[in-house]
């Protein structure tokens, strides 16, 4: 092949490449000029596996707007405030099959466990929820292990996330702060010292039953003082002391319980949000 022919072929390749490059922006410009607005999505994309929606589906419901609280920990507008520091009107105590008004102390924006007055449960029932609660173990240290600032947040009156003074206080791993009591220890110990306010942010999903059988176990995600302790960890069943729990059918919604273990643990700023599924209008 002569030098002249090689040069001609090279020049032709450069011309073709340049032509293709020049045509691409023209095609893009042509599409832009068509007036098609895909801001809200598309109608000609493939189906997402396992969903009824297409990729970027223009008809898929947009998530509703929820304005966050002005400061971290403050309830958003769609929250149900269970304790605002003023009274226990959203709670009851169940004793011997009867519901009575709680005897816990309320002062200075917090409520405090009064020993031997019973646990408290919400008047309202809940299923899947996001829960925010702040608590403080007694500032005066007394006892050790489970005998120090013991309480618990118990979903559906059955499934407990432990509350305990776990600052420099060894105890069995599945009984310290943030444990699924008697089942799963927390990933880490994120406790603050005695008397200091601590924060729980929890996401609980209720179990589902078919007849006598559980087909979906309850699970919980736990953030303690902003640190992840449990991630969608499943409950093996109820959370009793010194034995394994079990699942027995119960309602789709049940009360939330805060345990009275006869230690003056304090709580404040408690609120929940009911959780709905995706694609809600």
N, C-alpha and C positions, 0 to 999 in steps of 0.2 A: 504494500500500500504506500502510495506516494505521500510525501510530506504535505503537499497541497490538499490531498483528499482528507487526510487526518485533520488538517486545520478546518476544512469545510464542515466535517462532521461535528467537531467540537463547537464550532460557531452555531450550528443548528441546535445542539443540545442546550446551549446557553439561551438561545432564543425561545425554545419550548418551555424551559424552566421559568424564564421571565414572564412568558405569556400566562402560565398556570398561576404564578404568584400574583400577577396583575388581575386575574379573573377572580381569585378568592375574595379580596376586599369588595369587588364589584357585587359578588353574590350576597355577601353579608350586608352591603348597603341596600341591595334590592329587598332583602328580608326586612330590614329596618324600615324601609319606606312603605312596606305593605300595611303598616299601621297595627300590626298584631301586638297586643299587650299581654305578656305572660306574668305580670306581677303577682297575680293570684293563682297561678299554676297552669296546668296543661290538661288536655283531654285525650291526647293521642300517645300517652306513654304506657309502658307495660304494667301489668298487675304486680303488686308487691306480694311475694310469697306469704301465704297464711293470712292475708288481709283482703278485705273487699275493696280496698282503695288502690288506685294506680299511683305510680311514682309522681310526686308533686301534684297530686290530684286537686284540681281547682274546686271541686265540690266537697272536699273534706272539711268538716267543721273546724273553725279556728278556735284555739283555747280562749276561754273567757278571761277577762282582765281581773286580776286581784291585786290591790294596792298593798304593798308590804307595810308593816308597822313603821312608825317614824324612827324607832330605834330597835336594835336587835332584841328579840324576845317579846316585843309588844304584839298583841293579837292583830291579825289582819281583819278586814271588814267581814269576812265570811266565817270567822271563828265563833265558837260557842264558848264564852267565858265561864268557867266553872268556879273560879275563885278570883275576885278582884281586890282582895284585901279588906273587905268590909263585913261580909257575913257569910254564913254557911247555908244560904237558902237553896242552893243547888244540890245539897247533900242530905243524906239521912244516915242513921245508925240502925242496924237491924240486930235486935236482941230477942232471943226466945220467940222468933217468928213474928215479931212486931216491929214496925218502923217507928222510931222516935227521933226527936230533934237531937243533933249531935251535941256533945258536951265538950268538944275541943275548944281550946282557948283561941280567941281572935283579938289581936292587938297589933298596933304599929304596922299594919299592912300585911301581916302574915297570920297563918293559923298554926297552932302547936298541938301536937298529940298530948292528950291528958291520959296518963296511965289508967288502965282498968275501966275505961269508958266505952270500949268497943271501937271497931274500925268504922270508916265512913264509906258510903257508896253513893254514886250519883243517882239523882232521881230519874234522869234521862238514861236511855239505853243506847249503846253504840256498837257498830260493827267495825269496818275498816276505818281507821282514824290516824291523823297526825296529832301528836300530843306534845305540848310544851309544859314543863313544870320546873320550878326552882325549889331547892330544898337545902336545908342546913342541919347537919348533925349537931348535937349539943357542944357548946364551947368548952364546957367543963368535962374533961375526960374521966370516964368511970367504967371499969370493966375492960374486957378484952375480947377479941374475936367477935362472935355473934352477940355478945352482951354489950355492944357499944354502938349506939345510934342506929339501932335496927328498925327498919320499916320496909315497905315495899309498895310498888305500884302494880296492881293486879288487874289485868285486862279481863273483861267479861267475868270478873270475880273468880277466875280460875288460873290465869297464866301470868306468873309473877316475874317482874324485873326487880332485882334486889336493890334496896336502898340501905346503905351501911356506912359507918365511918371506917373507910379503908385506908386512911392515912397512917402509915407506920403501924398497921394493925393486922398482923398475919391471921388468916383464917382459912378454912377449906376453900379451894379455888372456885368451886361452883356455888359459893355462898357470898362472895364479895360484891361490892358495888358494880352494877351493870351486868351481873350474871343472870341468865335464865335459871332461876333458883333450882339447884339440885340437878342441873342438866348441862349447861354450857357456861364455862367461865368467860369473862370478857377477854377481848384480844389484848388489852393493856389495862393498867391501873392509872386512871386520869384524875384521881381524887385530889381535892384541895383539903387543907387542914381543918380540924374541928372548929365549928362555929362559922366557917366561911360559907357564903352562898354558892351553890353549885347548880348547874343547869342540865336538865335532861331534854333532849329532843328525840322523840321516838315515833316510828311509823309501824303501826300494827295492822296485820291482815288477819281477819278472823278465819277460823276453819269452816269447811263446808262438809255436810253429811248427806249420805244417801241411806235412808233407813237408820240402822244401827251402826253403820260404817262411816269412818272419816275418809273422805276422798281428797281432801286438801287440808293439810295441817296448818295450824296457826303459825305465823312467823312474825318476827320483829326486827327492826333496824334501830340501833341505839347509838346516839351521839351523847357523850358525857363531857361537858365543858368544851364542846366543839370537836371532840376527838371520837373517832369511830370505835365502838366497842363490839357491836354485833351487826352483821350485814345480812338481812333477810334470813336470820337463823330460825330454824323451825323448832317449835316446842314439841317434845315427845308426848305431850299430854298435859294434864294438870301438874302443879308444882308443889307437892307435899314435902314434908320434912322426913328425911331418912328412908324414903321408899320411892319407887318409880311411880310416875303419874300415868294416867290413862285418858283416853278420849271417850266421853259419853255424849250423846246428842244433846244439844241445847239450842236455844233460840239464835237466830241470825244476828240479833242485837241483844246485848246484856249490859248491866251497869259496870262502870269503872270503880275500882275499890282502892282506897289507900289504907294500908295496914296499920293497926295499932298494936305494936309489939311492946308497949309499956315503956318506951323511951321518948323523951320530949323532943322529937324531931320536928322541925318547922318547914312549912311549905308556903309558897306564894306564887302569884302570877301563873295560874293553871288555866290552860285553854286547849280546845281541840278543834280540829277541822275534819268534817266527814270527807272521806275520799271516794270519788266517783271514778268510773273507768275513763279510758281515752275516748276521744271523739264525741264528747258530750256537747250539745249545742249551747 
